[in-house]
Amino acid sequence: MIVSHKREVLGTRVDNDQIKNAVKRVLISPTQGWEGYVMREFELGPGGYTPRHTHPWPHIIYILEGEGTLHLDGQDYVMEAGSFAFAPSNKLHQFKNTGNDKFAFICIVPEEGDK
């Protein structure tokens, strides 16, 4: 069992040619007892984005705050606080912050998706 707050989880800043202005926090994982899955929080600062990529596992996404887009399988979707999505395996996807504040979302993946 785990009960905590994100402020107690150290975030990892990622900023390179494929990922811009991003912070990742692993909130719950097999280390805490959730076998097979990982719940992460991502924060994208203004102008931030994740890589446009595919992989063999799905994502479950829930938007916490801010405004952005989800590019999924050739289509762009406007996302805001309260929006959610299921991104199937092997579908091209990318998140972008389109607002002036941070764009934060929960992303749940199978364990192999966070290695």
PAKETOR-869109 format. One line per field, with one value per residue (C-alpha): residue number from 1; x, y, z; residue in one letter; chain. Coordinates in Angstrom, 1 decimal, padded with zeros to 4 digits. Example, Ala and Ser with C-alpha at 12.3 -4.5 7.8 and 13.67 -1.06 7.14 Angstrom:
2
num <- c(1/2)
u <- c(012.3/013.7)
v <- c(-004.5/-001.1)
w <- c(007.8/007.1)
residu <- c(A/S)
chaine <- c(A/A)
! end
This chain:
115
num <- c(1/2/3/4/5/6/7/8/9/10/11/12/13/14/15/16/17/18/19/20/21/22/23/24/25/26/27/28/29/30/31/32/33/34/35/36/37/38/39/40/41/42/43/44/45/46/47/48/49/50/51/52/53/54/55/56/57/58/59/60/61/62/63/64/65/66/67/68/69/70/71/72/73/74/75/76/77/78/79/80/81/82/83/84/85/86/87/88/89/90/91/92/93/94/95/96/97/98/99/100/101/102/103/104/105/106/107/108/109/110/111/112/113/114/115)
u <- c(000.0/001.2/-000.4/001.7/001.8/003.7/005.8/007.4/008.6/011.7/011.1/013.5/014.0/014.3/015.2/017.0/016.4/013.4/011.8/011.5/010.9/009.6/009.6/008.7/007.7/007.2/004.4/003.5/005.4/006.2/008.7/005.7/003.8/001.8/003.0/003.0/002.2/003.7/001.8/003.8/003.1/004.5/004.7/005.4/006.4/005.3/006.5/007.3/006.6/007.3/008.9/006.6/007.1/005.5/006.1/004.5/002.5/-000.6/-001.0/-003.8/-003.7/-005.6/-005.0/-004.5/-004.0/-003.1/-003.8/-002.2/-002.6/-002.3/-001.2/-002.5/-002.5/-002.4/-004.9/-004.4/-006.8/-007.2/-006.6/-007.4/-007.9/-010.3/-009.6/-008.5/-007.4/-006.3/-003.4/-003.3/000.0/002.0/000.2/002.2/001.7/003.0/002.0/002.6/001.9/000.0/-000.8/001.1/001.3/002.4/000.5/000.4/-000.9/-000.9/000.3/-000.2/001.8/002.7/006.0/008.0/007.0/009.0/012.4)
v <- c(000.0/003.5/006.9/009.9/013.2/014.2/016.8/013.8/012.3/013.7/014.7/014.1/017.0/015.9/018.4/017.3/017.2/014.8/016.0/019.7/021.3/018.1/016.8/013.1/011.7/007.9/008.0/004.3/001.3/-002.3/-001.0/000.2/-003.0/-002.3/-005.3/-005.0/-001.2/002.2/005.5/008.5/012.2/014.4/018.1/020.0/023.6/026.2/025.1/021.6/018.3/014.6/012.7/011.6/007.8/004.4/001.3/-002.1/-001.1/001.1/004.3/005.4/009.2/011.7/015.5/017.2/020.8/023.1/022.9/020.8/018.5/014.7/013.7/010.1/008.0/010.9/013.1/016.0/016.2/019.2/018.2/020.1/019.4/016.5/015.1/011.4/009.1/005.5/005.3/001.7/-000.2/000.7/004.0/007.1/009.6/012.8/015.4/019.1/022.0/024.7/026.9/029.5/027.5/023.9/021.0/018.1/014.6/011.1/008.4/004.7/002.1/-001.6/-002.0/-002.5/001.0/002.7/001.0)
w <- c(000.0/-000.7/000.1/-000.8/-002.6/-005.8/-003.9/-002.1/-005.5/-007.1/-010.7/-013.5/-015.9/-019.6/-022.3/-025.5/-029.2/-028.9/-025.6/-024.7/-021.3/-019.6/-016.0/-015.3/-011.9/-011.3/-008.8/-008.4/-009.9/-009.1/-006.5/-004.5/-005.1/-008.3/-010.2/-014.0/-014.3/-013.8/-013.1/-014.1/-014.1/-016.8/-016.8/-020.0/-019.7/-022.2/-025.7/-024.3/-026.1/-025.9/-028.9/-031.7/-031.5/-031.3/-029.1/-028.4/-025.3/-024.7/-022.6/-020.4/-020.1/-017.8/-018.1/-014.8/-015.8/-018.7/-022.4/-025.1/-027.9/-028.3/-031.8/-032.1/-035.2/-037.6/-035.8/-033.4/-030.3/-028.1/-024.5/-021.3/-017.6/-017.3/-020.8/-021.0/-023.7/-024.5/-026.9/-028.3/-028.9/-032.0/-032.7/-033.5/-030.7/-029.2/-026.5/-026.9/-024.6/-026.5/-023.5/-021.5/-018.3/-017.6/-019.2/-016.7/-017.2/-015.7/-018.0/-017.0/-018.9/-018.5/-016.6/-019.8/-020.9/-018.2/-018.6)
residu <- c(M/I/V/S/H/K/R/E/V/L/G/T/R/V/D/N/D/Q/I/K/N/A/V/K/R/V/L/I/S/P/T/Q/G/W/E/G/Y/V/M/R/E/F/E/L/G/P/G/G/Y/T/P/R/H/T/H/P/W/P/H/I/I/Y/I/L/E/G/E/G/T/L/H/L/D/G/Q/D/Y/V/M/E/A/G/S/F/A/F/A/P/S/N/K/L/H/Q/F/K/N/T/G/N/D/K/F/A/F/I/C/I/V/P/E/E/G/D/K)
chaine <- c(A/A/A/A/A/A/A/A/A/A/A/A/A/A/A/A/A/A/A/A/A/A/A/A/A/A/A/A/A/A/A/A/A/A/A/A/A/A/A/A/A/A/A/A/A/A/A/A/A/A/A/A/A/A/A/A/A/A/A/A/A/A/A/A/A/A/A/A/A/A/A/A/A/A/A/A/A/A/A/A/A/A/A/A/A/A/A/A/A/A/A/A/A/A/A/A/A/A/A/A/A/A/A/A/A/A/A/A/A/A/A/A/A/A/A)
! end
